[in-house]
């Protein structure tokens, strides 16, 4: 056991991904031992850390692959542990697609759901036939997660035929007129310090978005510190490309309170409306939609598109008053730029959401 690894695994507030660069061969060997040891209290964090190293180091990836295979082959392994192994580490497996597709057939729903969610990080449009072949029917937790994962992969590849349902006005809300407790939503250029947090993530962890600082902006609202990362490969074609085919314009990451790391919270997806405009939404990786907007044809010029952005009536989501302008230079938040302090609470009768 090395002191460096001990300190890293036990310090939950002051470590950064960049600290991994200081790990030597002994540290990596220590991580591998811990990651494979079900009795180690830090096993999952060790496996997650080793997987992070494996994303950029083929030798470490080979070690992660062996550990994943060994853990997943254990008879009677707790389903939550199996799900965690897939969630934390499968993207660093040398044959992640095969491992994850196999796990989608697991009898335990938590394991199968974790596999479908991890596939969002690695599957590409060429893999759609395999994904479709492995997907159960929608209507169950696993089936709905599979449907969303397939849709996400299709959107990312600009493939039509997998469009998500557009929620009507009964599913969205605005800030009540009598609401007094509000946060301002502020946008600014992303600093080098903020972008360093993004730079520590691989494209896999960013859902295959190759982030660039010029395509990233910082958003602050109350205590939340977020980074909007647009896909620089398709951004130059905004807004025209958004009216032509489904797309994944980018992701939104949330910076942790200690400002030492960030992770993707929302996935941005768009689809043409067949009338010269486009719909856009922000989704959780679970497939739940949290925000929605619609740019009509009359709101779009050769250079930009404008659209309102509404909160979906869903527990944990804050009503907002916000517009945005989308163009080749990026996304500018406009309008009132306000959010309520209170979030939606659990509803006695959840608002029905259309099936996929």
C-alpha positions as CSV (number, residue, x, y, z in Angstrom):
1,X,0.0,0.0,0.0
2,X,1.4,3.4,-0.9
3,X,1.0,6.6,0.9
4,X,0.1,8.5,-2.3
5,X,-2.8,6.2,-3.0
6,X,-3.9,6.2,0.7
7,X,-4.1,10.0,0.7
8,X,-5.8,10.1,-2.7
9,X,-8.5,7.6,-1.8
10,X,-9.3,9.0,1.6
11,X,-9.3,12.7,0.7
12,X,-12.7,13.4,-0.9
13,X,-12.5,17.2,-1.2
14,X,-9.1,18.4,-2.3
15,X,-8.0,16.0,-5.0
16,X,-8.0,16.7,-8.7
17,X,-7.8,14.4,-11.8
18,X,-4.4,16.1,-12.6
19,X,-3.0,14.6,-9.4
20,X,-3.1,11.2,-11.1
21,X,-0.1,12.4,-13.2
22,X,2.0,11.9,-10.2
23,X,1.2,8.3,-9.7
24,X,4.2,6.0,-10.3
25,X,4.3,2.3,-11.1
26,X,4.0,1.3,-7.5
27,X,0.9,3.5,-7.0
28,X,-0.8,2.0,-10.0
29,X,0.0,-1.5,-8.8
30,X,-1.5,-0.6,-5.4
31,X,-4.6,0.8,-7.1
32,X,-5.0,-2.5,-9.1
33,X,-4.8,-4.6,-5.9
34,X,-7.4,-2.5,-4.2
35,X,-9.7,-2.3,-7.3
36,X,-9.8,-6.1,-7.4
37,X,-10.4,-6.6,-3.6
38,X,-14.0,-6.8,-2.7
39,X,-13.1,-6.4,1.0
40,X,-11.3,-3.1,0.4
41,X,-13.5,-0.2,1.7
42,X,-12.2,2.0,-1.2
43,X,-12.5,-0.6,-3.9
44,X,-15.0,1.3,-6.1
45,X,-13.0,4.5,-5.9
46,X,-9.8,2.6,-6.6
47,X,-11.4,1.0,-9.7
48,X,-12.8,4.4,-10.8
49,X,-9.4,6.0,-10.5
50,X,-7.6,3.1,-12.3
51,X,-10.2,3.4,-15.1
52,X,-9.5,7.1,-15.4
53,X,-5.8,6.3,-15.8
54,X,-6.7,3.6,-18.3
55,X,-8.5,6.1,-20.5
56,X,-5.2,7.5,-21.6
57,X,-2.7,4.6,-20.8
58,X,-3.0,1.4,-22.8
59,X,-1.0,-0.6,-20.2
60,X,-3.3,0.5,-17.4
61,X,-6.4,-0.2,-19.6
62,X,-5.2,-3.7,-20.0
63,X,-5.0,-4.1,-16.2
64,X,-8.5,-2.5,-15.9
65,X,-9.8,-4.9,-18.5
66,X,-8.5,-8.0,-16.6
67,X,-10.0,-6.7,-13.3
68,X,-13.4,-6.0,-14.8
69,X,-13.5,-9.4,-16.4
70,X,-12.5,-11.1,-13.2
71,X,-15.1,-9.2,-11.1
72,X,-17.9,-9.7,-13.6
73,X,-17.2,-13.4,-13.7
74,X,-17.5,-13.9,-10.0
75,X,-20.6,-16.1,-9.2
76,X,-23.0,-14.5,-6.8
77,X,-21.5,-11.0,-7.1
78,X,-23.9,-8.5,-5.6
79,X,-25.9,-6.8,-8.4
80,X,-25.2,-3.3,-7.1
81,X,-21.4,-4.1,-7.2
82,X,-21.8,-5.4,-10.8
83,X,-23.7,-2.2,-11.7
84,X,-21.0,-0.1,-10.1
85,X,-18.2,-1.9,-11.9
86,X,-20.0,-1.2,-15.3
87,X,-20.7,2.4,-14.4
88,X,-17.3,3.3,-13.2
89,X,-15.0,1.3,-15.3
90,X,-16.4,-0.2,-18.5
91,X,-15.4,2.7,-20.7
92,X,-11.8,1.8,-20.1
93,X,-12.3,-1.8,-21.0
94,X,-10.4,-2.8,-24.2
95,X,-13.7,-4.2,-25.6
96,X,-16.2,-2.1,-23.7
97,X,-19.0,-2.4,-26.3
98,X,-19.0,-6.2,-26.1
99,X,-18.9,-6.2,-22.3
100,X,-21.7,-3.7,-22.0
101,X,-23.9,-5.3,-24.6
102,X,-23.5,-8.6,-22.8
103,X,-24.5,-7.0,-19.5
104,X,-27.7,-5.5,-21.0
105,X,-29.1,-9.0,-20.8
106,X,-28.4,-9.3,-17.1
107,X,-31.4,-10.6,-15.1
108,X,-31.0,-7.8,-12.6
109,X,-32.5,-4.5,-13.7
110,X,-29.9,-2.3,-11.9
111,X,-27.1,-4.1,-13.8
112,X,-28.8,-3.9,-17.2
113,X,-29.7,-0.3,-16.7
114,X,-26.1,0.5,-15.7
115,X,-24.9,-1.2,-18.9
116,X,-27.3,0.8,-21.1
117,X,-26.2,4.0,-19.5
118,X,-22.5,3.2,-19.9
119,X,-23.1,2.5,-23.6
120,X,-24.0,6.2,-24.0
121,X,-20.3,6.9,-23.5
122,X,-18.9,4.6,-26.1
123,X,-21.4,3.5,-28.7
124,X,-21.5,5.2,-32.1
125,X,-24.1,5.3,-34.8
126,X,-22.5,2.3,-36.6
127,X,-23.4,0.3,-33.5
128,X,-27.1,1.1,-33.7
129,X,-28.1,-2.3,-35.2
130,X,-26.4,-4.1,-32.3
131,X,-28.0,-1.8,-29.8
132,X,-31.4,-2.3,-31.3
133,X,-30.9,-6.1,-31.3
134,X,-30.1,-6.1,-27.6
135,X,-32.9,-3.7,-26.5
136,X,-35.9,-5.0,-24.7
137,X,-39.3,-3.4,-25.4
138,X,-39.9,0.1,-24.0
139,X,-42.3,0.4,-21.0
140,X,-40.0,-1.0,-18.3
141,X,-37.1,0.7,-16.5
142,X,-34.6,-1.2,-18.6
143,X,-36.5,-0.8,-21.8
144,X,-36.9,2.9,-21.4
145,X,-33.2,3.4,-20.6
146,X,-32.3,1.3,-23.7
147,X,-34.6,3.5,-25.8
148,X,-33.0,6.7,-24.6
149,X,-29.5,5.4,-25.1
150,X,-30.3,4.3,-28.6
151,X,-31.8,7.7,-29.3
152,X,-28.8,9.5,-27.9
153,X,-26.4,7.5,-30.0
154,X,-28.5,8.3,-33.1
155,X,-28.7,12.0,-32.3
156,X,-25.0,12.1,-31.8
157,X,-24.5,10.6,-35.2
158,X,-27.1,12.7,-36.9
159,X,-29.3,9.7,-37.7
160,X,-33.0,10.2,-38.1
161,X,-35.7,7.7,-37.1
162,X,-35.1,7.6,-33.3
163,X,-36.5,11.0,-32.4
164,X,-37.6,11.5,-28.8
165,X,-41.2,12.6,-28.0
166,X,-41.8,16.4,-27.8
167,X,-43.6,17.3,-24.6
168,X,-46.6,19.6,-25.1
169,X,-47.3,22.8,-23.0
170,X,-48.9,20.8,-20.2
171,X,-45.5,19.5,-19.3
172,X,-43.7,22.9,-19.1
173,X,-43.9,25.8,-16.7
174,X,-42.8,29.4,-16.3
175,X,-41.9,31.3,-13.1
176,X,-45.2,32.3,-11.3
177,X,-45.9,36.1,-11.5
178,X,-45.9,36.4,-7.7
179,X,-42.6,34.6,-7.2
180,X,-40.2,36.8,-5.2
181,X,-37.3,34.5,-4.4
182,X,-35.2,34.3,-7.5
183,X,-31.6,33.6,-8.6
184,X,-30.0,35.3,-11.5
185,X,-28.6,33.1,-14.3
186,X,-25.2,34.5,-15.3
187,X,-23.1,33.5,-18.3
188,X,-19.5,34.4,-18.9
189,X,-16.5,33.4,-20.9
190,X,-14.8,30.2,-19.5
191,X,-11.5,30.9,-17.8
192,X,-8.4,28.8,-18.3
193,X,-8.8,27.6,-14.7
194,X,-12.4,26.4,-15.3
195,X,-11.5,24.8,-18.6
196,X,-8.7,22.9,-16.9
197,X,-11.4,20.9,-15.2
198,X,-12.9,20.0,-18.6
199,X,-9.4,19.2,-19.9
200,X,-8.9,16.6,-17.3
201,X,-11.9,14.6,-18.7
202,X,-11.6,12.5,-21.8
203,X,-13.9,12.7,-24.8
204,X,-15.4,9.4,-23.5
205,X,-16.4,11.0,-20.2
206,X,-17.8,14.0,-22.1
207,X,-20.1,11.7,-24.2
208,X,-17.7,11.9,-27.1
209,X,-17.7,15.8,-27.2
210,X,-14.1,17.0,-28.0
211,X,-14.4,20.1,-25.8
212,X,-12.5,23.3,-26.7
213,X,-12.4,26.5,-24.6
214,X,-13.8,28.7,-27.4
215,X,-16.8,26.4,-27.5
216,X,-17.3,26.4,-23.7
217,X,-19.0,29.0,-21.5
218,X,-19.5,29.3,-17.8
219,X,-23.0,29.5,-16.2
220,X,-23.6,30.4,-12.6
221,X,-27.0,30.2,-10.9
222,X,-27.3,30.4,-7.1
223,X,-24.7,28.0,-5.8
224,X,-24.4,26.1,-9.1
225,X,-21.3,26.4,-11.2
226,X,-21.8,24.9,-14.7
227,X,-19.8,24.6,-17.9
228,X,-21.7,24.5,-21.2
229,X,-19.6,22.5,-23.7
230,X,-20.7,22.7,-27.3
231,X,-19.5,20.2,-29.8
232,X,-16.9,22.1,-31.9
233,X,-17.4,19.7,-34.8
234,X,-20.9,20.8,-35.4
235,X,-21.0,24.3,-33.8
236,X,-19.8,26.1,-37.0
237,X,-22.9,25.0,-38.8
238,X,-25.4,26.4,-36.1
239,X,-28.2,27.1,-36.5
240,X,-28.7,25.5,-40.0
241,X,-27.5,22.0,-39.0
242,X,-30.0,21.9,-36.1
243,X,-32.9,22.3,-38.6
244,X,-31.6,19.5,-40.9
245,X,-31.1,16.4,-38.7
246,X,-31.1,15.2,-35.1
247,X,-28.0,16.4,-33.2
248,X,-26.3,16.4,-29.9
249,X,-25.1,20.1,-29.7
250,X,-23.2,19.5,-26.5
251,X,-23.3,18.8,-22.8
252,X,-23.5,20.7,-19.5
253,X,-21.1,19.8,-16.7
254,X,-21.5,20.7,-13.1
255,X,-18.4,21.7,-11.0
256,X,-18.2,20.2,-7.6
257,X,-18.4,22.6,-4.5
258,X,-14.6,22.4,-4.0
259,X,-14.0,23.3,-7.6
260,X,-11.6,20.4,-8.1
261,X,-13.5,18.4,-10.6
262,X,-16.6,18.4,-12.8
263,X,-18.9,15.8,-14.4
264,X,-21.6,15.8,-17.1
265,X,-25.0,16.5,-15.7
266,X,-27.1,17.3,-18.8
267,X,-27.1,16.1,-22.4
268,X,-28.3,18.6,-25.0
269,X,-30.3,17.1,-27.9
270,X,-32.1,18.7,-30.8
271,X,-34.3,17.6,-33.7
272,X,-35.9,19.4,-36.7
273,X,-39.6,20.2,-36.4
274,X,-40.3,19.5,-40.1
275,X,-41.4,23.2,-40.6
276,X,-37.9,24.8,-40.8
277,X,-37.3,25.1,-37.1
278,X,-36.0,22.8,-34.4
279,X,-36.8,21.5,-30.9
280,X,-34.1,21.3,-28.2
281,X,-34.0,19.8,-24.8
282,X,-31.7,19.1,-21.9
283,X,-31.8,15.5,-20.6
284,X,-30.3,13.5,-17.7
285,X,-28.4,10.4,-18.7
286,X,-31.3,8.5,-17.2
287,X,-33.4,9.8,-20.1
288,X,-35.5,12.2,-18.0
289,X,-36.0,15.6,-19.8
290,X,-35.6,18.6,-17.6
291,X,-35.7,21.6,-20.0
292,X,-37.2,22.2,-23.5
293,X,-37.3,24.9,-26.1
294,X,-38.6,25.4,-29.7
295,X,-37.1,27.6,-32.3
296,X,-39.8,28.2,-35.0
297,X,-38.8,28.9,-38.6
298,X,-39.6,32.6,-38.2
299,X,-37.1,32.7,-35.3
300,X,-34.2,31.5,-37.4
301,X,-31.9,33.5,-39.7
302,X,-28.8,32.4,-41.6
303,X,-26.8,33.5,-38.6
304,X,-28.8,32.7,-35.5
305,X,-31.9,31.1,-33.9
306,X,-33.7,32.4,-30.9
307,X,-35.8,30.2,-28.6
308,X,-37.4,30.3,-25.1
309,X,-36.2,27.7,-22.6
310,X,-38.7,26.2,-20.2
311,X,-38.5,23.9,-17.2
312,X,-40.3,20.6,-17.4
313,X,-42.6,19.9,-14.5
314,X,-40.6,17.3,-12.7
315,X,-39.5,16.9,-9.1
316,X,-36.1,18.6,-8.4
317,X,-36.3,21.0,-11.4
318,X,-36.4,24.8,-10.9
319,X,-38.8,26.9,-13.0
320,X,-36.9,29.4,-15.1
321,X,-37.4,32.5,-17.3
322,X,-34.7,32.2,-20.0
323,X,-34.2,32.7,-23.7
324,X,-31.2,31.7,-25.8
325,X,-29.6,32.7,-29.1
326,X,-27.8,29.9,-31.0
327,X,-25.3,30.6,-33.7
328,X,-21.9,29.6,-35.0
329,X,-20.3,31.6,-32.2
330,X,-22.0,29.6,-29.6
331,X,-25.1,29.9,-27.3
332,X,-25.9,33.2,-25.6
333,X,-28.4,33.3,-22.7
334,X,-30.8,36.1,-23.0
335,X,-34.2,37.3,-21.6
336,X,-34.9,37.6,-17.9
337,X,-32.2,34.9,-17.0
338,X,-33.9,34.1,-13.8
339,X,-34.5,30.9,-11.8
340,X,-36.7,30.3,-8.8
341,X,-34.9,29.3,-5.5
342,X,-37.5,26.5,-4.8
343,X,-37.5,23.3,-6.9
344,X,-40.5,21.2,-7.8
345,X,-41.3,18.8,-5.0
346,X,-42.6,15.3,-5.4
347,X,-46.1,15.3,-7.0
348,X,-48.9,13.2,-5.6
349,X,-49.9,12.3,-9.1
350,X,-46.8,12.5,-11.4
351,X,-47.4,14.2,-14.8
352,X,-47.6,11.5,-17.4
353,X,-44.8,11.5,-20.0
354,X,-45.3,10.0,-23.4
355,X,-43.6,6.6,-24.0
356,X,-40.5,6.4,-26.2
